[in-house]
């Protein structure tokens, strides 16, 4: 091996290391921005859960969230299993007949208008639109 080979190998190694460090630095900077955004979103989500009364957030001395305690009836009920399942079907109250009659009247108006539009567009031999 001559001195030219050793110097060119060392120079190539240094150039490769420098270029790798640049990409490492750029990638780390992008990841730091993304991590900050995700942290901020997590804090907002924890605040929303806390204000809704579904969870209690444990905080450190500076007020930053460090833990989450889930509360609420939905969480406590789903935490226990039993062999008995009680189900109740709740149906909406029947609609008053006046509301149903008004809706039927509006539907018939729409059908009549679509027939009139078909006749105006395609002439008297137009077929009725499909309902």
Secondary structure, 3 states (H helix, E strand, C coil): CCHHHHHHHHHHHHHHHHHHHHHHHHHHHHHHHHHHHHHHHHHHHHHHHHHHCCEEEEECCCCCEEEEEECCHHHHHHCCCCCCCCCCCCCCCCCCHHHHHHHHHHHHHHHHHHHHHHHHHHCCCCCCCCC
